[in-house]
Structures are given as C-alpha cells and as structure tokens.
Amino acid sequence: MPFAEFDDVTIHYLDEGTATGPALVLAHALGTGTHLWDNIVPLLPPGLRVVRYDARGHGQSSTPPAPYTMGALIRDAERLMDHLGLRDTIFVGLSVGGMVAQGLAVKRPDLVRALVLSNTGAKIGTPEIWAERIATAPRPGGMEELAHGSCERWFPGAYVKAGQHQPWYEHLCAHDPEGYAGCAAAISGTDFYTPTSGLRIPTLGIAGAEDGSTPPDLVRETVDLIPGSQFRLLRGTGHVPPVDAPADYAACLVDFIDATGHLRATPP
C-alpha cells in the first residue's frame, strides 16, 4: 500500500485512475477515511487521476500526539500533493476535509484550480462543542458515545431506523481517540471566513438537506464568500452523501468536472 513519509507523520493514500490525467483529490470527514469515497470513485468519468488519503490520526496514516492544528492538516495535504507531483487539481473536501480545501487553496493556488466544498463551513461548531468532544473521546465508552451522536447528526432518520448506518457506527466506535481528538482540536481553532472570501476560483458547494452537522445554510454561506460559486442541495441525504446518496453525489461532481473543463485541462 502506498505511504508518504514526512518528518512528523506518515500519510496513507490511494492513487487511482489515469496516471497522466488531470487530478481529483478527495479529503474526508472527521472519523472516516479513504473508504468514505468507495462508492464514488467507480462513478467518476474515465481519464481522471483520483487521489484520496487518510488524514493524520485516521485510517492507515500515523497518529501523532494530539492536538493538531489546521495548519498541520493543510501541510499534510500540501506535502502529499508535492510528493505525487500534483498541480492544478480539483480538490474535493468534505467536512474537515472542506476546511483543509479552503486553507490549501489560499496557501497554494498552484495546487488547486477548482474547489468542491462539501458539507462543510468556513467555521464549524463552537470551541465549547469541540472541547466537550475532545474530553469525551479518551474516556471509557467515549468513542461509542461520540459515534452515537455522530450517526444521529450524519444520517437521515430513515437511514438510521433501517440500520444502514451500523457499519459507520462500528467504524467510529473503533476509531483511535487520539486521532479523533487531534483533528477535533484543529476544527475548533479554525475560522476561514476572511481567507476564503479572498478566493477567486471555480467552486461548488454541496449540502445535504438532512445534515445535522453542517446544515445547508452554513454550506451556502461559506460558498457565497467566493464570487461565482455554485451550490447544490441534495434532498434526503445528510452529512456524508457519498455514503447515503452516492449516485446523486457523483452526478454533482461529474457536472462540475464537465463545467470546469477539467478533463480537457493540461495533465499535472
């Protein structure tokens, strides 16, 4: 399996599709990983180079001691993209991945030609909310408590009632508390309203109508900071539409890839 070794972290990644094609980078939500995108990748158009990775403290990446900063998460994405020789990508970030996307586009405009800000915000939650979750994670039964709350916020009620959320509940229960708390601290300390308002690149916002973590109004407010941005609301889905509405979500990505002419772009 491919890993990129840096001075303070090892990042696991998947590099799929057409090696010489224009690149699409996928950054996941807190408590998930590369598998968040499993149902999306097969629905993407041929010719793309698709790179997805586990953030520090997640999946098969290493777990440095918490807390982490948003700057560290952005630097991880930046170093991985430099390591892989990626330029002029469409960067798709969901939840905390969407915060990384905003910060990376500001810091390294050579890496990002277009953004998809999915189920995210320039600022998410409050320091008090995140402090409570950070304190809960390492307690006995703490990850189970957080997993229960996350699934209630993430998925539509009918999806949970049918038990379809269960694999994600089990995944969150088994998540490393250190990695969860580390990334939660990064989210807590981030407010990107000012830097994001300075971006001038093609941007698509995607929101789930039943998202209890980053409601549609928050996503719309964030993408409205960027002139000319687009916004898509997915009905009947929640915080992680790649899981509960993969076909609709992939269709949004395909339309945006088309609209930006990304498949006609010069390969990185």
C-alpha positions as CSV (number, residue, x, y, z in Angstrom):
1,M,0.0,0.0,0.0
2,P,1.3,3.5,-0.8
3,F,2.6,5.6,2.1
4,A,4.3,9.0,2.1
5,E,6.8,9.5,4.9
6,F,7.2,13.0,6.3
7,D,9.2,14.3,9.3
8,D,6.2,14.2,11.7
9,V,3.6,11.9,10.1
10,T,3.1,9.0,7.7
11,I,0.2,9.5,5.2
12,H,-1.6,6.6,3.6
13,Y,-3.0,7.3,0.2
14,L,-4.6,5.7,-2.9
15,D,-3.6,6.9,-6.3
16,E,-6.1,5.5,-8.9
17,G,-7.3,6.1,-12.4
18,T,-5.3,7.5,-15.2
19,A,-1.7,8.3,-14.0
20,T,-1.3,11.1,-16.6
21,G,-4.8,12.5,-16.3
22,P,-5.9,15.7,-14.6
23,A,-6.2,15.1,-10.9
24,L,-9.1,15.0,-8.5
25,V,-8.1,14.9,-4.8
26,L,-10.6,13.7,-2.2
27,A,-10.3,14.7,1.5
28,H,-12.6,13.0,4.0
29,A,-14.6,13.9,7.1
30,L,-13.6,13.5,10.8
31,G,-13.7,9.9,11.9
32,T,-13.8,8.4,8.4
33,G,-11.0,7.8,5.9
34,T,-10.3,6.8,2.3
35,H,-13.2,4.4,2.4
36,L,-15.7,7.3,2.6
37,W,-15.2,7.6,-1.2
38,D,-15.5,3.8,-2.1
39,N,-18.9,4.2,-3.8
40,I,-18.0,7.4,-5.6
41,V,-14.7,6.5,-7.3
42,P,-16.3,4.0,-9.7
43,L,-18.9,6.6,-10.8
44,L,-16.3,9.2,-11.9
45,P,-15.5,9.7,-15.6
46,P,-12.6,7.9,-17.1
47,G,-9.4,9.8,-17.7
48,L,-9.1,11.3,-14.2
49,R,-6.3,10.6,-11.8
50,V,-8.1,10.2,-8.4
51,V,-6.1,10.6,-5.2
52,R,-7.6,10.0,-1.8
53,Y,-5.8,9.9,1.5
54,D,-6.2,9.2,5.2
55,A,-5.7,12.4,7.3
56,R,-3.3,12.1,10.2
57,G,-4.9,10.2,13.1
58,H,-7.2,8.3,10.7
59,G,-7.2,5.0,8.8
60,Q,-3.8,3.7,8.0
61,S,-2.0,7.1,8.4
62,S,0.0,7.5,11.6
63,T,-1.3,9.2,14.7
64,P,0.9,11.8,16.2
65,P,0.1,13.1,19.7
66,A,-2.9,15.4,19.8
67,P,-3.8,18.2,19.5
68,Y,-3.3,19.0,15.8
69,T,-3.7,22.4,14.1
70,M,-5.5,23.1,10.9
71,G,-2.1,24.3,9.6
72,A,-0.7,20.8,10.1
73,L,-3.7,19.2,8.3
74,I,-3.2,21.6,5.4
75,R,0.5,21.0,5.3
76,D,-0.1,17.2,5.1
77,A,-2.2,17.6,2.0
78,E,0.3,20.1,0.5
79,R,3.3,17.8,1.1
80,L,1.4,14.7,-0.2
81,M,0.4,16.6,-3.4
82,D,4.0,17.8,-3.9
83,H,5.2,14.3,-3.3
84,L,2.9,13.0,-6.0
85,G,3.7,15.9,-8.4
86,L,0.1,17.1,-8.5
87,R,-0.8,20.6,-9.8
88,D,-4.0,22.3,-10.9
89,T,-6.3,19.8,-9.2
90,I,-10.0,19.8,-8.4
91,F,-9.8,19.4,-4.6
92,V,-13.0,17.9,-3.1
93,G,-13.2,18.3,0.7
94,L,-16.0,17.0,2.9
95,S,-16.5,18.4,6.5
96,V,-13.0,18.9,8.0
97,G,-11.7,18.0,4.5
98,G,-13.5,21.0,3.2
99,M,-11.7,23.2,5.7
100,V,-8.4,21.8,4.5
101,A,-9.5,22.5,0.9
102,Q,-10.2,26.2,1.8
103,G,-6.9,26.7,3.5
104,L,-4.9,24.8,0.8
105,A,-6.4,26.9,-2.0
106,V,-5.4,30.1,-0.2
107,K,-1.9,28.9,0.7
108,R,-1.0,27.0,-2.6
109,P,-3.1,28.3,-5.5
110,D,-0.8,26.3,-7.8
111,L,-2.2,23.1,-6.4
112,V,-5.9,23.9,-6.7
113,R,-7.6,25.1,-9.8
114,A,-11.2,24.4,-8.5
115,L,-12.9,23.5,-5.2
116,V,-15.7,21.3,-4.1
117,L,-16.7,22.3,-0.6
118,S,-19.0,19.6,0.6
119,N,-20.9,19.5,3.9
120,T,-18.5,22.0,5.4
121,G,-18.1,25.6,6.6
122,A,-15.6,28.3,7.0
123,K,-16.2,27.7,10.7
124,I,-17.8,24.6,12.1
125,G,-19.3,24.5,15.6
126,T,-18.0,26.3,18.7
127,P,-15.0,25.8,20.8
128,E,-17.3,24.6,23.6
129,I,-18.8,21.9,21.5
130,W,-15.4,20.7,20.4
131,A,-13.9,20.8,23.9
132,E,-16.6,18.5,25.1
133,R,-16.0,16.0,22.3
134,I,-12.2,16.2,22.8
135,A,-12.8,15.4,26.5
136,T,-15.2,12.6,25.7
137,A,-13.0,10.7,23.2
138,P,-10.5,9.1,25.6
139,R,-13.0,8.2,28.3
140,P,-14.1,4.5,28.6
141,G,-17.0,4.3,26.2
142,G,-16.3,7.7,24.9
143,M,-15.9,6.8,21.3
144,E,-19.2,4.8,21.4
145,E,-20.9,7.9,22.8
146,L,-19.4,10.1,20.1
147,A,-20.3,7.5,17.4
148,H,-23.9,7.5,18.5
149,G,-24.2,11.3,18.4
150,S,-22.3,11.5,15.0
151,C,-24.6,9.0,13.4
152,E,-27.7,10.9,14.6
153,R,-26.3,14.1,13.0
154,W,-24.8,12.5,9.9
155,F,-27.6,10.3,8.6
156,P,-31.3,10.8,7.7
157,G,-33.7,9.4,10.3
158,A,-35.0,6.7,7.9
159,Y,-31.4,5.6,7.2
160,V,-30.7,5.1,10.9
161,K,-34.0,3.5,11.6
162,A,-33.3,0.9,8.9
163,G,-29.9,0.2,10.5
164,Q,-28.0,1.2,7.4
165,H,-25.7,3.4,9.5
166,Q,-24.4,0.4,11.5
167,P,-21.1,-0.1,9.7
168,W,-20.2,3.5,10.2
169,Y,-21.2,3.4,13.9
170,E,-18.9,0.5,14.4
171,H,-16.1,2.2,12.5
172,L,-16.4,5.3,14.6
173,C,-16.5,3.2,17.8
174,A,-13.2,1.7,16.8
175,H,-11.6,5.0,15.8
176,D,-8.4,6.0,17.6
177,P,-9.5,8.6,20.3
178,E,-6.1,10.4,19.9
179,G,-6.6,10.9,16.2
180,Y,-10.3,12.0,16.6
181,A,-9.4,14.5,19.4
182,G,-6.4,15.8,17.4
183,C,-8.5,16.7,14.4
184,A,-11.3,17.9,16.5
185,A,-8.9,20.4,18.0
186,A,-7.9,21.6,14.5
187,I,-11.6,22.2,13.6
188,S,-12.2,24.0,16.9
189,G,-9.5,26.6,16.3
190,T,-10.4,27.4,12.6
191,D,-12.2,30.4,11.2
192,F,-11.7,30.8,7.5
193,Y,-14.3,33.5,6.7
194,T,-11.7,36.1,5.8
195,P,-9.2,34.0,3.8
196,T,-12.0,32.1,2.0
197,S,-13.6,35.4,0.9
198,G,-10.4,36.2,-1.0
199,L,-10.6,33.1,-3.2
200,R,-11.4,33.6,-6.9
201,I,-11.6,30.1,-8.3
202,P,-14.4,27.9,-9.6
203,T,-16.2,26.5,-6.5
204,L,-19.1,24.1,-6.0
205,G,-20.8,23.8,-2.6
206,I,-22.7,20.6,-1.8
207,A,-25.1,20.3,1.1
208,G,-27.3,17.6,2.5
209,A,-30.9,18.7,3.3
210,E,-30.8,16.5,6.5
211,D,-27.3,17.3,7.6
212,G,-27.2,17.9,11.3
213,S,-23.5,18.7,11.5
214,T,-23.1,21.3,8.7
215,P,-26.6,22.4,7.8
216,P,-27.3,23.7,4.2
217,D,-27.4,27.3,5.3
218,L,-23.8,27.0,6.7
219,V,-22.5,25.5,3.4
220,R,-24.3,28.1,1.3
221,E,-23.0,30.9,3.5
222,T,-19.4,29.6,3.1
223,V,-19.5,29.1,-0.7
224,D,-21.2,32.5,-1.1
225,L,-18.0,34.0,0.2
226,I,-16.4,33.1,-3.2
227,P,-17.8,35.1,-6.2
228,G,-19.3,33.0,-8.9
229,S,-19.6,29.8,-6.8
230,Q,-22.4,27.2,-7.3
231,F,-24.5,25.5,-4.7
232,R,-26.3,22.1,-4.9
233,L,-28.7,20.8,-2.2
234,L,-29.2,17.1,-2.1
235,R,-32.6,16.1,-0.8
236,G,-33.0,13.2,1.5
237,T,-29.3,13.0,2.5
238,G,-27.2,14.0,5.4
239,H,-23.6,14.9,6.3
240,V,-21.9,12.2,4.3
241,P,-23.8,11.9,1.0
242,P,-21.0,9.8,-0.6
243,V,-22.4,7.1,1.8
244,D,-26.2,7.5,1.7
245,A,-26.6,9.1,-1.8
246,P,-23.5,8.1,-3.9
247,A,-25.2,8.4,-7.3
248,D,-26.6,11.9,-6.7
249,Y,-23.3,13.0,-5.2
250,A,-21.2,11.6,-8.0
251,A,-23.5,13.3,-10.5
252,C,-22.8,16.7,-8.8
253,L,-19.0,16.0,-9.2
254,V,-19.3,14.9,-12.8
255,D,-21.3,18.0,-13.7
256,F,-18.7,20.2,-12.0
257,I,-15.8,18.4,-13.7
258,D,-17.6,19.0,-17.0
259,A,-18.4,22.7,-16.3
260,T,-14.7,23.4,-15.4
261,G,-13.4,21.6,-18.4
262,H,-11.1,19.7,-16.1
263,L,-10.8,16.6,-18.3
264,R,-9.6,18.9,-21.1
265,A,-7.0,20.5,-18.8
266,T,-3.3,20.0,-19.2
267,P,-2.3,17.0,-17.1
268,P,-0.2,17.7,-14.0
